[in-house]
Amino acid sequence: PEQHKITGAVYFIKQRDFAVEEDGALTGLMIGDMPTDALEHLSTISQEVLYPLLMSGRSKDPGAVNKEIADVFHRFLSQVYLTVGQKQGKTLLPLPPSDPQQRLLGEREARTHQDRERLHILESCVVTWTQQINRVLQNQ
């Protein structure tokens, strides 16, 4: 028997205004396809596009909720990166994302606050790395 190689996936999203017309046409239905490397695309877009957009808005609203959103997004970036590595059969250690606001800092107080946030991000990465290394050692 011939082997069939999966080259992607198709998805359907039914919107609220979904309807089947009298002529059989579908309205309110989104159809798309995803390549097999969709996770790699998600990782790249998240790190190179979404993360800078999220961080650029932080200077306008530096509240605790905003910090929590950034923390959740950092964990998301790490998990996507780890999943890409697992899919490739590799153990990848996620690096902390660079801060797009870093070059805009000038005041000493702002730098001290940013340094504390950066330290928290680095500590989270070290915890993730430790977990990854322990998993690899347990599997050997």
C-alpha positions as CSV (number, residue, x, y, z in Angstrom):
1,P,0.0,0.0,0.0
2,E,1.1,3.5,-0.8
3,Q,2.0,5.7,2.1
4,H,0.1,9.0,2.4
5,K,2.1,11.9,3.7
6,I,0.1,14.5,5.6
7,T,1.0,17.9,4.2
8,G,-1.3,20.1,6.2
9,A,-4.7,20.5,7.7
10,V,-8.0,22.1,6.8
11,Y,-10.2,24.0,9.4
12,F,-13.7,25.3,9.4
13,I,-15.0,28.1,11.7
14,K,-18.7,28.5,12.0
15,Q,-19.6,32.2,12.7
16,R,-22.7,33.4,14.4
17,D,-24.4,34.4,11.1
18,F,-23.9,30.9,9.6
19,A,-26.6,29.9,7.2
20,V,-27.2,27.6,4.3
21,E,-28.8,29.5,1.4
22,E,-31.6,28.0,-0.8
23,D,-29.1,27.3,-3.5
24,G,-26.8,25.4,-1.1
25,A,-24.3,28.2,-0.6
26,L,-22.8,28.5,2.8
27,T,-22.5,32.0,4.4
28,G,-20.8,32.7,7.7
29,L,-18.3,29.9,7.4
30,M,-14.6,30.5,7.3
31,I,-12.5,27.8,5.7
32,G,-8.7,27.7,5.7
33,D,-5.7,25.5,5.6
34,M,-2.7,25.2,7.8
35,P,0.7,23.8,6.7
36,T,2.4,21.1,8.7
37,D,4.8,23.6,10.2
38,A,2.0,25.7,11.7
39,L,3.6,25.6,15.2
40,E,6.8,27.1,13.8
41,H,4.8,29.9,12.2
42,L,2.9,30.5,15.4
43,S,6.1,30.6,17.4
44,T,7.7,33.1,15.0
45,I,4.6,35.3,14.7
46,S,4.1,35.3,18.4
47,Q,7.7,36.3,19.1
48,E,8.3,38.7,16.2
49,V,4.9,40.4,15.9
50,L,2.5,39.8,18.8
51,Y,5.1,40.2,21.6
52,P,6.4,43.6,20.4
53,L,2.8,44.8,20.0
54,L,1.9,43.7,23.5
55,M,5.0,45.2,25.0
56,S,4.6,48.5,23.1
57,G,1.2,49.1,24.8
58,R,2.7,48.5,28.3
59,S,4.2,52.0,28.5
60,K,0.8,53.5,28.3
61,D,-0.8,51.3,31.0
62,P,1.8,49.9,33.4
63,G,-0.6,48.3,35.8
64,A,-0.5,45.0,37.7
65,V,-3.0,43.5,35.2
66,N,-0.7,44.4,32.3
67,K,2.2,42.7,34.1
68,E,0.1,39.5,34.6
69,I,-0.8,39.5,30.8
70,A,2.9,39.8,30.0
71,D,3.7,36.9,32.3
72,V,1.0,34.7,30.8
73,F,2.3,35.6,27.3
74,H,5.9,34.8,28.2
75,R,4.7,31.3,29.5
76,F,2.7,30.9,26.2
77,L,5.8,31.8,24.1
78,S,7.9,29.2,26.1
79,Q,5.3,26.5,25.8
80,V,5.0,27.0,22.0
81,Y,8.8,26.9,21.7
82,L,9.0,23.7,23.8
83,T,6.2,22.1,21.7
84,V,8.0,22.9,18.5
85,G,11.1,21.2,19.9
86,Q,9.1,18.1,21.0
87,K,7.6,17.9,17.5
88,Q,11.2,18.0,16.1
89,G,12.4,15.4,18.6
90,K,14.6,17.9,20.3
91,T,14.8,19.4,23.7
92,L,14.8,23.1,23.3
93,L,15.4,25.6,26.1
94,P,13.4,28.8,25.5
95,L,15.3,32.1,25.7
96,P,13.7,35.0,27.4
97,P,12.1,37.4,24.9
98,S,13.9,40.7,24.3
99,D,12.2,43.8,25.6
100,P,11.3,46.1,22.7
101,Q,11.0,49.0,25.2
102,Q,14.6,48.5,26.4
103,R,16.1,51.1,24.0
104,L,13.5,53.7,25.0
105,L,14.5,53.7,28.7
106,G,16.3,56.8,29.9
107,E,15.3,57.5,33.5
108,R,17.0,55.7,36.3
109,E,13.7,54.7,38.1
110,A,12.3,53.3,34.9
111,R,15.4,51.2,34.4
112,T,15.3,49.9,38.0
113,H,11.6,48.9,37.5
114,Q,12.4,47.3,34.2
115,D,15.4,45.5,35.7
116,R,13.2,43.9,38.3
117,E,10.7,42.7,35.7
118,R,13.5,41.4,33.5
119,L,14.9,39.5,36.5
120,H,11.5,37.9,37.1
121,I,11.4,36.8,33.4
122,L,15.0,35.4,33.6
123,E,14.1,33.5,36.8
124,S,11.0,32.0,35.1
125,C,13.2,30.9,32.2
126,V,15.7,29.2,34.6
127,V,12.7,27.3,36.2
128,T,11.5,26.2,32.8
129,W,15.0,25.1,31.8
130,T,15.4,23.1,35.0
131,Q,12.1,21.3,34.4
132,Q,13.1,20.5,30.8
133,I,16.5,19.2,31.9
134,N,14.9,17.1,34.6
135,R,12.5,15.6,32.1
136,V,15.3,14.6,29.8
137,L,17.3,13.1,32.6
138,Q,14.3,11.1,33.8
139,N,13.7,9.8,30.2
140,Q,17.3,8.5,29.9
